[in-house]
Amino acid sequence: MAEIFHGFELLLLKKFDKHPEQWRDLKQKLANKESDDQSYTYVDLLMMGNIPQSMWFLSVALHNRPKYLLQLILQDLEREKLGNVRRPGETLLKTYLNTYNFTEFHLDSIFKYGEDNTLPKEIFKCPNVKLLSLKYNCLDKLPVDIGRMKNLRFLALTNNKLQVQSIPYSLTFCRKLKTLMLDNNLLDALPGFLLKMPAIRTVHRHGNHNYFKSTFMWYHTDVGYRIIPSEGAHSESERNPRSLQFWAAKTVIGMKIDFFEDPSISVILQEYLSEIYHQFKVCHYCNSASFRYQPGYKVITFKNPYLGNTCVPFQHWACTISCAVALEVPARQEQIAAATRLDNLYEEYIDECQTMFHDVHARQRGLCGCICTSPPPTIRSPPSTTNHSNRTCAVS
């Protein structure tokens, strides 16, 4: 049975980590409420009195996960009794997640519009999580730490504000990912690096803003029009001197290696790479990373078919024009070859239908000496042709 971590638990633990005095008050109330056998029970938690409306998630936790919360309080009281001090970075959320073997994170609709919707790093450091649902959270970016979730099979990002460039290349580190839900975001294409994730079986992509207008116009254009220059932007940070560690980290990011798993990279360096990753754009062709303010090229390609659908657009990033051409030309050749195969199949189908029609018509006119009453032969279904409908990929 799956062990589920809920959104109300995350909100509660974030609140206590941000306001430790409220956590101390909760522990003190329990410590002062001794039962007859001098032990604590989850009933003691439920009898703590009125809870302010702003702490609704505490009320939900007390009714749905009282034993889990009680265990966390008792652990903390025992730690204080022994005189142990929390280490830097050792949050209540981290302790809670390490205590239980959660395999599913159901974190839908936990942030209101305008709230700080930063996702804590602790949730990405649980190695056994197979399902992560972050629907309806107004997310405008996905943290690079998503690449830590090596056993992730299902990722739901429906109804957020994600664009292609806000989904990090580190998602490719999730090699077991099978289902990706990107419905109702701000995507004008799918990220090109998804083509490097062979384990993916389902991608939900319908309902994305401007999905057709800004992408399918390139379907019939020449190669030069699918490579779109992206102007750079001036940045004050380029004037500041950088450390040798920074330049080494930039090289590692550009190499596209899984630095979360590489044993030669220490935990401290992993954290550093995670902190600066958002400053760069990774070239989808060569092993280099460019600063986000530097110019480059967007490349539009089409995969036909992809996960059961035809004509699926992808957007790549290239650091130079030569890298852009190296991405676009083979993709266009593959697209043309796939379209030619479909055209040939369709012509064969038409020829087969015409032959069967003439044979049946000839028998009905008595050319065989009698009127044939046998049923006509079964005609197979026509092959799939290019479809620009905005439907879900490989819906099960």
Solvent accessible surface area in square Angstrom, and as a share of the most:
residue,aa,sasa,rsa
1,M,246,1.10
2,A,44,0.34
3,E,51,0.23
4,I,43,0.22
5,F,0,0.00
6,H,55,0.25
7,G,9,0.09
8,F,29,0.12
9,E,4,0.02
10,L,0,0.00
11,L,28,0.14
12,L,5,0.02
13,L,3,0.01
14,K,59,0.25
15,K,58,0.24
16,F,3,0.01
17,D,53,0.28
18,K,155,0.66
19,H,59,0.26
20,P,65,0.41
21,E,75,0.34
22,Q,59,0.26
23,W,11,0.04
24,R,133,0.49
25,D,82,0.43
26,L,11,0.05
27,K,10,0.04
28,Q,100,0.44
29,K,107,0.46
30,L,0,0.00
31,A,30,0.23
32,N,108,0.55
33,K,80,0.34
34,E,106,0.47
35,S,33,0.21
36,D,150,0.78
37,D,104,0.54
38,Q,130,0.58
39,S,45,0.29
40,Y,66,0.25
41,T,54,0.32
42,Y,87,0.33
43,V,75,0.43
44,D,13,0.07
45,L,0,0.00
46,L,68,0.34
47,M,129,0.58
48,M,34,0.15
49,G,52,0.50
50,N,155,0.79
51,I,52,0.26
52,P,85,0.54
53,Q,164,0.73
54,S,82,0.53
55,M,15,0.07
56,W,122,0.43
57,F,19,0.08
58,L,17,0.08
59,S,37,0.24
60,V,46,0.27
61,A,3,0.02
62,L,6,0.03
63,H,136,0.61
64,N,92,0.47
65,R,35,0.13
66,P,19,0.12
67,K,133,0.56
68,Y,48,0.18
69,L,5,0.03
70,L,20,0.10
71,Q,76,0.34
72,L,5,0.02
73,I,0,0.00
74,L,57,0.29
75,Q,63,0.28
76,D,5,0.02
77,L,37,0.18
78,E,83,0.37
79,R,53,0.19
80,E,84,0.37
81,K,159,0.67
82,L,117,0.58
83,G,58,0.56
84,N,80,0.41
85,V,128,0.74
86,R,64,0.23
87,R,186,0.68
88,P,140,0.88
89,G,62,0.60
90,E,61,0.27
91,T,37,0.21
92,L,7,0.03
93,L,3,0.01
94,K,86,0.37
95,T,31,0.18
96,Y,6,0.02
97,L,9,0.04
98,N,107,0.55
99,T,53,0.31
100,Y,47,0.18
101,N,95,0.49
102,F,5,0.02
103,T,28,0.16
104,E,39,0.17
105,F,0,0.00
106,H,63,0.28
107,L,0,0.00
108,D,58,0.30
109,S,73,0.47
110,I,17,0.08
111,F,16,0.07
112,K,149,0.63
113,Y,179,0.68
114,G,74,0.71
115,E,84,0.38
116,D,108,0.56
117,N,33,0.17
118,T,90,0.52
119,L,11,0.05
120,P,23,0.14
121,K,58,0.24
122,E,35,0.16
123,I,0,0.00
124,F,0,0.00
125,K,87,0.37
126,C,13,0.08
127,P,88,0.55
128,N,66,0.34
129,V,1,0.00
130,K,99,0.42
131,L,40,0.20
132,L,1,0.00
133,S,8,0.05
134,L,0,0.00
135,K,53,0.22
136,Y,119,0.45
137,N,0,0.00
138,C,36,0.22
139,L,4,0.02
140,D,81,0.42
141,K,130,0.55
142,L,6,0.03
143,P,32,0.20
144,V,17,0.10
145,D,3,0.02
146,I,0,0.00
147,G,0,0.00
148,R,36,0.13
149,M,1,0.00
150,K,47,0.20
151,N,39,0.20
152,L,0,0.00
153,R,78,0.29
154,F,61,0.25
155,L,0,0.00
156,A,0,0.00
157,L,0,0.00
158,T,13,0.08
159,N,48,0.24
160,N,10,0.05
161,K,80,0.34
162,L,0,0.00
163,Q,78,0.35
164,V,16,0.09
165,Q,93,0.41
166,S,19,0.12
167,I,6,0.03
168,P,18,0.11
169,Y,18,0.07
170,S,0,0.00
171,L,0,0.00
172,T,22,0.13
173,F,7,0.03
174,C,1,0.00
175,R,143,0.52
176,K,92,0.39
177,L,0,0.00
178,K,103,0.44
179,T,27,0.16
180,L,1,0.00
181,M,30,0.14
182,L,1,0.00
183,D,5,0.03
184,N,56,0.29
185,N,4,0.02
186,L,72,0.36
187,L,0,0.00
188,D,42,0.22
189,A,0,0.00
190,L,0,0.00
191,P,1,0.01
192,G,3,0.02
193,F,8,0.03
194,L,2,0.01
195,L,70,0.35
196,K,106,0.45
197,M,13,0.06
198,P,114,0.72
199,A,27,0.21
200,I,5,0.03
201,R,145,0.53
202,T,17,0.10
203,V,0,0.00
204,H,34,0.15
205,R,4,0.02
206,H,72,0.32
207,G,40,0.38
208,N,8,0.04
209,H,119,0.53
210,N,65,0.33
211,Y,4,0.01
212,F,67,0.28
213,K,164,0.69
214,S,28,0.18
215,T,1,0.01
216,F,23,0.10
217,M,121,0.54
218,W,41,0.14
219,Y,17,0.06
220,H,153,0.68
221,T,36,0.21
222,D,96,0.50
223,V,60,0.34
224,G,51,0.49
225,Y,149,0.57
226,R,1,0.00
227,I,16,0.08
228,I,50,0.25
229,P,96,0.61
230,S,27,0.18
231,E,161,0.72
232,G,36,0.34
233,A,65,0.51
234,H,126,0.56
235,S,25,0.16
236,E,110,0.49
237,S,39,0.25
238,E,84,0.38
239,R,168,0.61
240,N,86,0.44
241,P,131,0.82
242,R,71,0.26
243,S,63,0.41
244,L,154,0.77
245,Q,80,0.35
246,F,8,0.03
247,W,111,0.39
248,A,53,0.41
249,A,6,0.05
250,K,43,0.18
251,T,82,0.48
252,V,32,0.19
253,I,3,0.02
254,G,0,0.00
255,M,91,0.41
256,K,39,0.17
257,I,56,0.28
258,D,13,0.07
259,F,1,0.01
260,F,20,0.08
261,E,96,0.43
262,D,40,0.21
263,P,134,0.85
264,S,96,0.62
265,I,21,0.11
266,S,58,0.37
267,V,106,0.61
268,I,136,0.69
269,L,69,0.34
270,Q,20,0.09
271,E,48,0.21
272,Y,58,0.22
273,L,5,0.03
274,S,7,0.05
275,E,98,0.44
276,I,12,0.06
277,Y,14,0.05
278,H,113,0.51
279,Q,53,0.23
280,F,3,0.01
281,K,32,0.14
282,V,10,0.06
283,C,0,0.00
284,H,19,0.08
285,Y,120,0.46
286,C,39,0.23
287,N,107,0.55
288,S,39,0.25
289,A,6,0.05
290,S,13,0.08
291,F,14,0.06
292,R,102,0.37
293,Y,44,0.17
294,Q,70,0.31
295,P,87,0.55
296,G,3,0.03
297,Y,51,0.19
298,K,70,0.30
299,V,0,0.00
300,I,4,0.02
301,T,4,0.02
302,F,7,0.03
303,K,58,0.25
304,N,7,0.04
305,P,84,0.53
306,Y,20,0.08
307,L,44,0.22
308,G,67,0.64
309,N,5,0.03
310,T,11,0.06
311,C,1,0.01
312,V,0,0.00
313,P,0,0.00
314,F,0,0.00
315,Q,14,0.06
316,H,17,0.08
317,W,24,0.09
318,A,0,0.00
319,C,27,0.16
320,T,60,0.35
321,I,89,0.45
322,S,76,0.49
323,C,11,0.07
324,A,0,0.00
325,V,63,0.36
326,A,31,0.24
327,L,28,0.14
328,E,0,0.00
329,V,52,0.30
330,P,74,0.46
331,A,22,0.17
332,R,49,0.18
333,Q,112,0.50
334,E,82,0.37
335,Q,14,0.06
336,I,94,0.48
337,A,43,0.33
338,A,3,0.03
339,A,30,0.23
340,T,65,0.38
341,R,136,0.50
342,L,34,0.17
343,D,84,0.43
344,N,73,0.37
345,L,81,0.41
346,Y,88,0.33
347,E,108,0.49
348,E,98,0.44
349,Y,31,0.12
350,I,63,0.32
351,D,84,0.44
352,E,51,0.23
353,C,30,0.18
354,Q,98,0.44
355,T,79,0.46
356,M,42,0.19
357,F,129,0.54
358,H,114,0.51
359,D,69,0.36
360,V,29,0.16
361,H,81,0.36
362,A,32,0.25
363,R,76,0.28
364,Q,105,0.47
365,R,166,0.61
366,G,26,0.25
367,L,133,0.66
368,C,75,0.45
369,G,72,0.69
370,C,82,0.49
371,I,127,0.65
372,C,37,0.22
373,T,127,0.74
374,S,67,0.43
375,P,115,0.72
376,P,88,0.55
377,P,62,0.39
378,T,124,0.72
379,I,81,0.41
380,R,106,0.39
381,S,90,0.58
382,P,74,0.46
383,P,25,0.15
384,S,68,0.44
385,T,70,0.41
386,T,53,0.31
387,N,55,0.28
388,H,67,0.30
389,S,49,0.31
390,N,44,0.22
391,R,101,0.37
392,T,17,0.10
393,C,0,0.00
394,A,30,0.24
395,V,90,0.52
396,S,143,0.93
